[in-house]
Amino acid sequence: MRLGTVKDKYEWLRPLIVWLGMTELVWISYWLLRTDEASTGYTTTVIAWVAVMLAWLVLVTYAGRRGFFLKHTRWLSNLVGSVMVVAFAIVVFGAVPAAREGLINAATATTNRELASIHILRLLAIGTIIKYLQRELPLHFVILGSLPDFLFAVSAVVITWLAGNGLLAQAFLFAWHSIGFTVFFGAGISMFFSVPSPLRIYHGDPDTSIAFRFPMLLAPNFTVPLFMLAHAFALVKLTAGG
Protein backbone atom coordinates (compact mmCIF):
# COMPACT_ATOMS: atom_id res chain seq x y z
CA MET A 1 0.00 0.00 0.00
CA ARG A 2 2.78 2.36 0.97
CA LEU A 3 4.73 1.46 -2.17
CA GLY A 4 1.68 2.28 -4.28
CA THR A 5 1.38 5.68 -2.63
CA VAL A 6 5.02 6.49 -3.39
CA LYS A 7 4.52 5.44 -7.00
CA ASP A 8 1.39 7.60 -7.25
CA LYS A 9 3.28 10.64 -5.96
CA TYR A 10 6.05 9.96 -8.47
CA GLU A 11 3.48 10.11 -11.26
CA TRP A 12 2.69 13.68 -10.19
CA LEU A 13 6.30 14.68 -10.94
CA ARG A 14 7.18 12.46 -13.89
CA PRO A 15 5.48 14.33 -16.80
CA LEU A 16 7.81 16.55 -18.83
CA ILE A 17 5.32 19.42 -18.71
CA VAL A 18 5.77 19.64 -14.92
CA TRP A 19 9.50 20.21 -15.38
CA LEU A 20 8.86 22.62 -18.23
CA GLY A 21 6.78 24.77 -15.88
CA MET A 22 9.41 24.57 -13.14
CA THR A 23 12.11 25.58 -15.64
CA GLU A 24 10.08 28.60 -16.70
CA LEU A 25 9.48 29.63 -13.09
CA VAL A 26 13.19 29.38 -12.22
CA TRP A 27 14.16 31.22 -15.42
CA ILE A 28 11.77 34.14 -14.80
CA SER A 29 12.66 34.26 -11.09
CA TYR A 30 16.32 34.58 -12.01
CA TRP A 31 15.52 37.58 -14.20
CA LEU A 32 13.51 39.17 -11.44
CA LEU A 33 16.00 38.66 -8.61
CA ARG A 34 19.41 39.32 -10.16
CA THR A 35 19.07 43.12 -10.27
CA ASP A 36 21.52 44.96 -7.98
CA GLU A 37 18.98 47.70 -7.28
CA ALA A 38 16.36 45.46 -5.67
CA SER A 39 14.72 46.80 -2.50
CA THR A 40 13.68 44.57 0.37
CA GLY A 41 10.04 45.13 -0.54
CA TYR A 42 10.64 44.09 -4.15
CA THR A 43 12.60 40.97 -3.20
CA THR A 44 9.88 39.97 -0.74
CA THR A 45 7.24 40.46 -3.44
CA VAL A 46 9.13 38.23 -5.90
CA ILE A 47 9.61 35.49 -3.31
CA ALA A 48 5.93 35.67 -2.38
CA TRP A 49 4.96 35.46 -6.07
CA VAL A 50 7.14 32.37 -6.56
CA ALA A 51 5.63 30.74 -3.48
CA VAL A 52 2.10 31.39 -4.75
CA MET A 53 3.02 29.98 -8.18
CA LEU A 54 4.36 26.79 -6.60
CA ALA A 55 1.22 26.49 -4.48
CA TRP A 56 -0.87 27.02 -7.61
CA LEU A 57 1.05 24.26 -9.40
CA VAL A 58 0.31 21.84 -6.56
CA LEU A 59 -3.35 22.87 -6.43
CA VAL A 60 -3.85 22.54 -10.19
CA THR A 61 -2.14 19.14 -10.21
CA TYR A 62 -4.25 17.91 -7.29
CA ALA A 63 -7.52 19.19 -8.75
CA GLY A 64 -6.68 18.06 -12.27
CA ARG A 65 -5.92 14.50 -11.23
CA ARG A 66 -9.36 14.39 -9.66
CA GLY A 67 -11.11 15.57 -12.81
CA PHE A 68 -12.03 19.07 -11.62
CA PHE A 69 -11.14 20.92 -14.84
CA LEU A 70 -12.73 18.31 -17.10
CA LYS A 71 -15.90 18.34 -15.01
CA HIS A 72 -16.24 22.11 -15.31
CA THR A 73 -15.37 22.69 -18.98
CA ARG A 74 -18.67 24.52 -19.40
CA TRP A 75 -17.30 27.25 -17.13
CA LEU A 76 -14.22 27.66 -19.38
CA SER A 77 -12.16 26.17 -16.53
CA ASN A 78 -8.75 26.16 -18.23
CA LEU A 79 -9.19 29.74 -19.40
CA VAL A 80 -10.04 30.85 -15.86
CA GLY A 81 -6.78 29.32 -14.64
CA SER A 82 -4.75 31.19 -17.25
CA VAL A 83 -6.39 34.50 -16.44
CA MET A 84 -5.82 34.01 -12.72
CA VAL A 85 -2.06 33.49 -13.08
CA VAL A 86 -1.58 36.47 -15.39
CA ALA A 87 -3.90 38.76 -13.44
CA PHE A 88 -2.26 37.88 -10.12
CA ALA A 89 1.18 38.92 -11.41
CA ILE A 90 -0.18 42.16 -12.86
CA VAL A 91 -1.86 43.07 -9.57
CA VAL A 92 1.12 42.14 -7.39
CA PHE A 93 3.78 43.89 -9.45
CA GLY A 94 1.56 46.73 -10.62
CA ALA A 95 -0.15 47.76 -7.42
CA VAL A 96 2.92 47.90 -5.14
CA PRO A 97 5.19 50.88 -6.03
CA ALA A 98 8.39 49.17 -4.85
CA ALA A 99 7.52 46.03 -6.81
CA ARG A 100 6.69 48.04 -9.91
CA GLU A 101 9.98 49.95 -9.79
CA GLY A 102 11.97 46.78 -9.13
CA LEU A 103 10.28 45.02 -12.04
CA ILE A 104 11.23 47.82 -14.43
CA ASN A 105 14.84 47.75 -13.21
CA ALA A 106 15.00 43.97 -13.57
CA ALA A 107 13.49 44.07 -17.06
CA THR A 108 15.88 46.80 -18.18
CA ALA A 109 18.84 44.73 -16.96
CA THR A 110 17.75 41.68 -18.98
CA THR A 111 19.06 41.40 -22.54
CA ASN A 112 16.83 40.99 -25.58
CA ARG A 113 18.61 37.74 -26.31
CA GLU A 114 17.68 36.32 -22.91
CA LEU A 115 14.09 37.48 -23.29
CA ALA A 116 13.78 35.64 -26.60
CA SER A 117 15.63 32.48 -25.57
CA ILE A 118 13.04 31.27 -23.05
CA HIS A 119 10.53 30.83 -25.87
CA ILE A 120 12.70 28.19 -27.52
CA LEU A 121 11.20 25.89 -24.89
CA ARG A 122 7.95 26.15 -26.82
CA LEU A 123 9.40 23.71 -29.34
CA LEU A 124 7.85 21.15 -27.00
CA ALA A 125 4.53 22.07 -28.64
CA ILE A 126 5.48 19.30 -31.05
CA GLY A 127 4.08 17.00 -28.36
CA THR A 128 0.53 18.14 -29.12
CA ILE A 129 1.14 17.60 -32.83
CA ILE A 130 2.17 14.05 -32.02
CA LYS A 131 -1.01 13.64 -29.97
CA TYR A 132 -3.00 14.69 -33.03
CA LEU A 133 -1.20 12.05 -35.12
CA GLN A 134 -2.10 9.54 -32.41
CA ARG A 135 -5.76 10.67 -32.66
CA GLU A 136 -5.80 12.15 -29.16
CA LEU A 137 -6.50 15.72 -30.33
CA PRO A 138 -8.63 17.15 -33.17
CA LEU A 139 -7.24 18.95 -36.22
CA HIS A 140 -8.66 22.34 -35.22
CA PHE A 141 -6.46 22.35 -32.09
CA VAL A 142 -3.35 21.72 -34.17
CA ILE A 143 -4.22 24.42 -36.71
CA LEU A 144 -5.17 27.08 -34.16
CA GLY A 145 -2.80 26.15 -31.35
CA SER A 146 -0.01 23.66 -31.91
CA LEU A 147 1.37 24.79 -35.26
CA PRO A 148 1.41 28.56 -34.51
CA ASP A 149 3.09 27.88 -31.16
CA PHE A 150 5.67 25.53 -32.67
CA LEU A 151 6.47 27.93 -35.52
CA PHE A 152 6.85 30.78 -33.04
CA ALA A 153 9.32 28.63 -31.09
CA VAL A 154 11.29 28.08 -34.30
CA SER A 155 11.35 31.84 -34.82
CA ALA A 156 12.63 32.21 -31.23
CA VAL A 157 15.75 30.28 -32.23
CA VAL A 158 16.43 32.79 -35.01
CA ILE A 159 15.48 35.83 -32.92
CA THR A 160 17.76 34.70 -30.08
CA TRP A 161 20.71 34.62 -32.45
CA LEU A 162 19.86 37.92 -34.14
CA ALA A 163 19.16 39.71 -30.85
CA GLY A 164 22.48 38.52 -29.50
CA ASN A 165 24.20 40.21 -32.40
CA GLY A 166 22.26 43.46 -32.00
CA LEU A 167 20.60 43.11 -35.42
CA LEU A 168 16.99 43.78 -34.37
CA ALA A 169 15.19 47.07 -33.77
CA GLN A 170 13.22 47.62 -30.57
CA ALA A 171 10.01 48.11 -32.57
CA PHE A 172 10.48 44.73 -34.24
CA LEU A 173 11.05 42.99 -30.89
CA PHE A 174 7.97 44.68 -29.45
CA ALA A 175 5.88 43.34 -32.34
CA TRP A 176 7.45 39.87 -32.06
CA HIS A 177 6.72 39.57 -28.34
CA SER A 178 3.18 40.87 -28.89
CA ILE A 179 2.58 38.19 -31.53
CA GLY A 180 4.03 35.53 -29.23
CA PHE A 181 1.61 36.60 -26.51
CA THR A 182 -1.44 36.39 -28.77
CA VAL A 183 -0.44 33.07 -30.39
CA PHE A 184 -1.78 31.28 -27.33
CA PHE A 185 -5.30 32.59 -27.86
CA GLY A 186 -5.92 30.17 -30.73
CA ALA A 187 -5.27 27.11 -28.58
CA GLY A 188 -7.17 28.68 -25.69
CA ILE A 189 -10.30 29.08 -27.79
CA SER A 190 -9.89 25.78 -29.61
CA MET A 191 -9.90 23.86 -26.31
CA PHE A 192 -13.60 24.65 -25.90
CA PHE A 193 -14.71 23.86 -29.47
CA SER A 194 -15.27 20.17 -28.77
CA VAL A 195 -16.13 19.88 -25.07
CA PRO A 196 -19.31 21.04 -23.29
CA SER A 197 -18.92 24.82 -23.27
CA PRO A 198 -20.55 27.96 -24.69
CA LEU A 199 -18.04 27.76 -27.59
CA ARG A 200 -18.75 24.17 -28.63
CA ILE A 201 -19.13 23.85 -32.40
CA TYR A 202 -17.41 20.51 -33.06
CA HIS A 203 -18.89 17.16 -32.07
CA GLY A 204 -16.49 14.78 -33.77
CA ASP A 205 -13.94 12.38 -32.38
CA PRO A 206 -11.38 12.93 -30.95
CA ASP A 207 -12.36 15.91 -28.82
CA THR A 208 -10.12 18.16 -26.70
CA SER A 209 -10.95 16.59 -23.34
CA ILE A 210 -7.29 15.57 -22.95
CA ALA A 211 -6.45 19.27 -22.52
CA PHE A 212 -8.52 19.25 -19.31
CA ARG A 213 -6.79 16.19 -17.85
CA PHE A 214 -3.50 15.94 -15.98
CA PRO A 215 -0.77 16.41 -17.10
CA MET A 216 -1.76 18.34 -20.25
CA LEU A 217 -4.01 20.71 -18.29
CA LEU A 218 -0.82 22.21 -16.83
CA ALA A 219 -0.24 23.89 -20.20
CA PRO A 220 -3.17 26.35 -20.03
CA ASN A 221 -3.09 26.60 -16.25
CA PHE A 222 0.64 26.99 -15.61
CA THR A 223 3.18 26.85 -18.44
CA VAL A 224 1.32 29.02 -20.96
CA PRO A 225 0.57 31.83 -18.46
CA LEU A 226 4.26 31.86 -17.49
CA PHE A 227 5.25 32.23 -21.14
CA MET A 228 2.75 35.07 -21.38
CA LEU A 229 4.33 36.72 -18.35
CA ALA A 230 7.77 36.32 -19.95
CA HIS A 231 6.42 38.25 -22.96
CA ALA A 232 4.93 40.88 -20.64
CA PHE A 233 8.31 41.20 -18.90
CA ALA A 234 9.95 41.79 -22.28
CA LEU A 235 7.32 44.40 -23.21
CA VAL A 236 8.04 46.23 -19.93
CA LYS A 237 11.71 46.43 -20.93
CA LEU A 238 10.97 47.60 -24.47
CA THR A 239 8.40 50.14 -23.29
CA ALA A 240 10.85 51.49 -20.72
CA GLY A 241 13.42 51.94 -23.49
CA GLY A 242 15.80 49.33 -22.12
N, C-alpha and C positions, 0 to 999 in steps of 0.2 A: 504493500500500500504506500509506504513511504517512498519507495523507489519510483512508483508511478507518479507521485506528486512532484518529485525532483525532475522527472522527464517532462511533465506537463509545464513546469516553470521554464525549462530549457526551451520549449517550443515557443514561449513568449519572446525569447531573445534571438532565436535562430534566423528568422527571416532577414534577408539582405536589406529590406526597406527600413527595418528598425535601425540598422547601423548607418544607413544613408541619412536618416533623420538625425542621429547622434552626431555624425560627421558635420552636417550643416550647422547644428547648434554650437559645436565646438569652434567651427570656422568663424561664424558670426560673432561669437563671444570673444574670440581672439581679436577681431577687428575693434570691438567695442572697448576692450580693456587695455589695449597696449598704448593708448595715448598717455603722454607724460603730463598732460594738463588736467587729468581727471581729478575732480573734487571727491570728497568722501561721500557726499550725497549722490553723485553720479555713479560711483562704483557700487554703492549699496543698491541703487536702482537696477543696475545691470545684473548683479548677483540675484536679486529678488526676481527679476524677469526670467533668468535661467532656471531658478528653482520652480517657478510656476510652469514653465515649459516642460520640465521633467515630470512634474506632477500631472500635467495635461497628457503627456505621452502615456503614463501609467493608467490614467483614467480612461483614455480612449481605447487602449489595448484591452483593459478589463471589460469595458462595456461592449466593445466590438466582438470579443470572443463569446459574449453571451447574447449576441444577435440584436443589440439595441439599435444600431444604425440601420440594419436591414428591416427591422420591424417598423421603423418610423420614416421610411423613405418618403411617404406622402407629405411629411413636414420638411422636406428638403434637408434631411439630417446632415449629410456630408457638407453641404454648403454652409449650414449654420456653424459647423466646426471651423471651417476655413475663415469665416468672417470673425469669429470670436478670437482666433489667434492674431489676426492682423489688427483688429480693432483694439485689442488689449495693448499691443505694442505702441500703437499710435497714441492711446490715452496716457500710458505710463511715461513715454518719452516726450510727449507733446505738452502734457499738462504741468509737469514739474520743471520749473525754469532751469535748475541745475542739470537735470537730465537732458533737457533740450540743448543746452549749451555744450554739454559733454559729448552728445551725439554728433553735433556739427563738427566739433574738433576731431573726433575719432574718424568721421567720414572723410574730412579734409586730409587726414594723415594717411588714408588708405589709397593705394595706387589704382589707376584704372585697370591695370593688368590683373591685380588681385580681385577686383570687383567683377571682372568678366570670368575669371578662372573657375569660380565656384559653380558656374552654370554648366561646366563640362560634365559635372555629375549627372546632368539630365540625360546623358546618353543612355542611362539605365531605362529610359522610356521604351527602349527596344523590348523590354520585358512584356509590355502590354501588347506590342505588335506580335510577339510570339504567342501570347494568350489568344489573340484573334486567330492565328493560324491553327491553334489547337481547339478552336471553336468554343472558347470560354468567354469571348467578348464579341459584340456585334461590329459590323463594318463602320457604322456611323461614329463609334467611339474612336476608332483608329483614324478616320478622316478628320474629325474635329479636334481630337486630343492628342493621340499618340504621335502621329506623323509631324504635326507642327512643333510639338515639344522636342522630338528627336532632331528635327532639322535645325531648330534653334540651338540645341546643344552642339551640333556640328559647327554652326556659325560661331559659337563661343570659343571653339578651338582656334579658329582663324582670328577672331577679335582679340583673344588673349595674346597672340603673337604680335599682331599689329599694334595693340595698345602698349605692349612692352617696348616697342620701337618708336613710340611717339608719333605714329602715322595717322592717328584718328583725331578729328575735331571734336570738341566738347558737344556740339550740337548733334553730331552723328551718334555719339555714345548715349546722349539723352534719349534720342529716338529709339536706339537699339534696346536700351533697358525698358523703355515704355512698351515696346512690342513684346519683349520677353515677359513682362508683367501680364499683358492681356492675352497671351497665348493660352494661358491656363483656363480662360473662360470657356473655350470650346469644349474641353473635357468636362468642365464643371456642369455645363448645361446638358451635354450628351448623357451624363450619368443618369439623368432623370427621364430620358426619352423612352426607356423600356422597363421601368419599374413603376409601381403605383405612385403617381405624383401628379400635380397639376400640369406638368409638362409632357406627360406620356403621349406619344404619338406612334410608337412602334411596338407591335405585339408579337414579333417573331422570336425565333430561338437561334442563338443564345441571347439572353438579355444582359443587363449590366449589374445584376445582383452581386456579382463577385466584387464589385467596387465598394460594396457596403459590408463586406466580410473582412475579418482579420486574415492576413496582414495587409491586403491591398487598401483597406479603408484608411490606413495611415497616410497614404498619399494625399487625399484631399484634406485630411484632418491634422496633418503634421508637416510632412515634407514639402508639399506645395506651398502652404502659407509661409514657411521659412524661406523658400526661394523668392516668394513675393516680397518678403521683408528685405532680402538681400538686394533686390532691385530698388526698393524704396530707399535703402541706405545709400546706394549708388546715386540715386536721383537727388538726395540731400547734398551729397558732395558736389554734383554738377551744378545744382542750383546755387550753392554757396560759392561757386567759382573756384572750387578746389582742383 
